[in-house]
Amino acid sequence: MERGVEPYGSEQRQKDFEREDAYLRAQKKVKSLVGFYWHLASYVIVNIFIILLIVTNGGRFWSFGTFATAFFWGIGLFFHFIGVFGPDFLFGKDWEQRKIREYMDKDKDSYNRFE
């Protein structure tokens, strides 16, 4: 076989590999999303149940204990959210590049003023 010539079908195998790799990444992302949504649903249900128990048993509603579970669990839920959706969700995918370009343009403009 000549050097540099690919064997028959290797291009197809490469495409199949890339397709399977894309499928596995998508499957992992979907599992992460499902896990987050189950976490969110259990957070809402459990905290509603806790608040209803406190209200029906005559407990003080506006106390730290009423909201402590929701607060601390909410911190964990927030980090789960960031883990699933990533920091790009808050700023957008190109936010960092746009800001870099913006500051470079400002710097260029201020530099050109002194010429």
Residue frames relative to the residue before (quaternion, step in Angstrom):
aa qw qx qy qz dx dy dz
M 1.0000 0.0000 0.0000 0.0000 0.00 0.00 0.00
E 0.4923 -0.6719 0.4751 0.2835 3.55 -1.02 0.86
R 0.5067 -0.6240 0.5002 0.3221 3.50 -1.14 0.65
G 0.7876 0.3005 -0.2356 0.4836 3.59 -0.97 0.89
V 0.6432 0.4716 -0.3363 0.5007 3.60 1.23 -0.15
E 0.3555 -0.7544 0.5137 0.2017 3.55 -0.71 1.08
P 0.5215 -0.6218 0.4726 0.3436 3.59 -1.05 0.68
Y 0.6526 -0.5334 0.3742 0.3866 3.52 -1.20 0.61
G 0.8228 0.2641 -0.2017 0.4610 3.56 -0.94 0.94
S 0.4985 0.6712 -0.4450 0.3209 3.61 1.15 -0.18
E 0.6007 0.5496 -0.3611 0.4547 3.59 1.11 -0.60
Q 0.6489 0.5048 -0.3088 0.4783 3.58 1.02 -0.81
R 0.6365 0.5179 -0.3308 0.4660 3.59 1.00 -0.80
Q 0.6283 0.5328 -0.3305 0.4606 3.58 1.03 -0.78
K 0.6565 0.5019 -0.3054 0.4731 3.59 0.95 -0.88
D 0.6428 0.5163 -0.3197 0.4669 3.58 1.00 -0.84
F 0.6421 0.5209 -0.3163 0.4651 3.56 0.98 -0.86
E 0.6703 0.4944 -0.2989 0.4657 3.60 0.89 -0.91
R 0.6426 0.5167 -0.3190 0.4673 3.58 1.02 -0.79
E 0.6698 0.4843 -0.3008 0.4758 3.58 0.93 -0.87
D 0.6290 0.5295 -0.3274 0.4656 3.58 1.03 -0.78
A 0.6483 0.5025 -0.3117 0.4797 3.59 0.97 -0.84
Y 0.6335 0.5284 -0.3273 0.4608 3.58 1.01 -0.80
L 0.6771 0.4923 -0.3000 0.4573 3.59 0.88 -0.90
R 0.6330 0.5118 -0.3330 0.4759 3.62 1.03 -0.71
A 0.6558 0.5019 -0.3095 0.4714 3.58 0.97 -0.87
Q 0.6405 0.5243 -0.3215 0.4598 3.58 0.99 -0.83
K 0.6455 0.5115 -0.3171 0.4702 3.60 0.98 -0.82
K 0.6445 0.5202 -0.3162 0.4627 3.60 0.98 -0.86
V 0.6550 0.5071 -0.3130 0.4645 3.60 0.94 -0.88
K 0.6421 0.5111 -0.3284 0.4676 3.60 0.96 -0.80
S 0.6323 0.5209 -0.3282 0.4703 3.59 1.03 -0.74
L 0.6502 0.5152 -0.3089 0.4651 3.59 0.98 -0.87
V 0.6526 0.5065 -0.3144 0.4676 3.58 0.91 -0.91
G 0.6457 0.5228 -0.3158 0.4583 3.58 0.96 -0.85
F 0.6568 0.4971 -0.3141 0.4720 3.58 0.97 -0.82
Y 0.6801 0.4907 -0.3068 0.4500 3.61 0.85 -0.89
W 0.6184 0.5062 -0.3473 0.4906 3.62 1.08 -0.60
H 0.6262 0.5287 -0.3283 0.4696 3.58 1.01 -0.79
L 0.6612 0.5045 -0.2969 0.4692 3.59 0.93 -0.91
A 0.6608 0.5069 -0.3096 0.4590 3.60 0.92 -0.90
S 0.6744 0.4754 -0.3088 0.4731 3.60 0.89 -0.86
Y 0.5906 0.5654 -0.3532 0.4546 3.61 1.09 -0.69
V 0.6911 0.4724 -0.2805 0.4697 3.59 0.81 -1.00
I 0.6883 0.4939 -0.2920 0.4440 3.60 0.79 -1.00
V 0.6874 0.4819 -0.2921 0.4583 3.60 0.80 -0.98
N 0.6891 0.4770 -0.2987 0.4565 3.61 0.88 -0.83
I 0.6025 0.5192 -0.3597 0.4879 3.60 1.07 -0.60
F 0.6440 0.5243 -0.3128 0.4611 3.58 0.96 -0.89
I 0.6570 0.5056 -0.3122 0.4639 3.62 0.91 -0.88
I 0.6686 0.4922 -0.3031 0.4678 3.59 0.90 -0.90
L 0.6457 0.5103 -0.3231 0.4672 3.60 0.98 -0.79
L 0.6316 0.5252 -0.3326 0.4632 3.60 1.00 -0.76
I 0.6694 0.4961 -0.3038 0.4621 3.58 0.88 -0.88
V 0.6770 0.4927 -0.2950 0.4604 3.59 0.91 -0.91
T 0.7161 0.4549 -0.2693 0.4558 3.62 0.83 -0.91
N 0.7065 0.4345 -0.2702 0.4891 3.61 1.12 -0.49
G 0.5668 -0.6509 0.3660 0.3480 3.56 1.23 0.30
G 0.3756 0.7296 -0.4935 0.2884 3.58 1.15 0.42
R 0.5824 -0.5613 0.4418 0.3879 3.52 -1.26 0.32
F 0.3734 -0.7637 0.4869 0.2006 3.55 -0.58 1.18
W 0.7631 0.3554 -0.1954 0.5031 3.59 0.83 -0.94
S 0.4245 0.6572 -0.5128 0.3534 3.57 0.64 1.13
F 0.6657 -0.5124 0.3603 0.4055 3.54 -1.25 0.41
G 0.6296 0.5755 -0.3284 0.4057 3.57 1.00 -0.83
T 0.6115 0.5648 -0.3492 0.4303 3.57 1.08 -0.67
F 0.8076 0.2939 -0.1231 0.4963 3.56 0.89 -0.89
A 0.4288 0.7284 -0.4550 0.2803 3.62 1.25 -0.10
T 0.6582 0.5054 -0.3180 0.4585 3.58 0.87 -0.90
A 0.6678 0.4967 -0.3013 0.4654 3.56 0.88 -0.96
F 0.6614 0.5232 -0.3120 0.4375 3.59 0.93 -0.85
F 0.7451 0.4103 -0.2415 0.4671 3.58 0.66 -1.10
W 0.6354 0.4971 -0.3273 0.4920 3.58 1.02 -0.73
G 0.6097 0.5638 -0.3375 0.4433 3.58 1.09 -0.70
I 0.6065 0.5338 -0.3514 0.4730 3.58 1.08 -0.67
G 0.6635 0.4938 -0.2965 0.4775 3.57 0.94 -0.88
L 0.6387 0.5252 -0.3149 0.4659 3.56 1.03 -0.82
F 0.6220 0.5396 -0.3368 0.4566 3.59 1.02 -0.77
F 0.6837 0.4680 -0.2939 0.4767 3.61 0.88 -0.88
H 0.5909 0.5359 -0.3641 0.4807 3.59 1.12 -0.59
F 0.6261 0.5442 -0.3183 0.4588 3.58 1.00 -0.88
I 0.6722 0.4835 -0.2923 0.4784 3.58 0.87 -0.96
G 0.6447 0.5310 -0.3203 0.4470 3.59 1.02 -0.76
V 0.7064 0.4451 -0.2592 0.4854 3.57 1.03 -0.76
F 0.7956 0.3167 -0.1556 0.4925 3.57 0.71 -1.05
G 0.3969 -0.7463 0.4542 0.2814 3.57 1.22 -0.37
P 0.6305 -0.5481 0.3902 0.3871 3.54 -1.23 0.38
D 0.5293 0.6333 -0.4102 0.3880 3.61 1.21 -0.36
F 0.5605 0.6167 -0.3882 0.3935 3.59 1.14 -0.54
L 0.7046 0.4672 -0.2626 0.4651 3.56 0.99 -0.82
F 0.8031 0.2955 -0.1306 0.5007 3.58 0.90 -0.90
G 0.4889 -0.6307 0.4586 0.3909 3.59 1.15 -0.41
K 0.6338 -0.5845 0.3581 0.3584 3.55 -1.14 0.62
D 0.7856 0.3363 -0.1701 0.4906 3.58 0.88 -0.86
W 0.3186 0.7863 -0.4870 0.2074 3.59 1.24 0.15
E 0.6811 0.4963 -0.3016 0.4458 3.58 0.79 -1.01
Q 0.6690 0.4942 -0.3033 0.4650 3.60 0.91 -0.88
R 0.6342 0.5272 -0.3309 0.4586 3.60 1.00 -0.79
K 0.6627 0.5007 -0.3054 0.4657 3.58 0.95 -0.88
I 0.6285 0.5247 -0.3368 0.4650 3.60 0.97 -0.79
R 0.6610 0.5016 -0.3019 0.4694 3.57 0.92 -0.94
E 0.6354 0.5434 -0.3207 0.4452 3.57 0.99 -0.88
Y 0.7011 0.4547 -0.2731 0.4766 3.59 0.86 -0.94
M 0.6198 0.5268 -0.3462 0.4674 3.58 1.06 -0.65
D 0.6495 0.5094 -0.3150 0.4684 3.59 0.99 -0.82
K 0.6425 0.5120 -0.3228 0.4699 3.59 0.98 -0.82
D 0.6542 0.5108 -0.3040 0.4677 3.54 0.96 -0.91
K 0.6447 0.5213 -0.3092 0.4659 3.57 0.98 -0.86
D 0.6576 0.5089 -0.3059 0.4636 3.59 0.95 -0.88
S 0.6815 0.4700 -0.3008 0.4735 3.59 0.90 -0.87
Y 0.6271 0.5257 -0.3340 0.4677 3.59 1.06 -0.65
N 0.6758 0.5027 -0.2893 0.4549 3.59 0.97 -0.88
R 0.5767 0.5986 -0.3779 0.4078 3.61 1.12 -0.50
F 0.7165 0.4589 -0.2496 0.4623 3.56 1.06 -0.72
E 0.5642 0.6009 -0.3957 0.4051 3.60 1.21 0.00
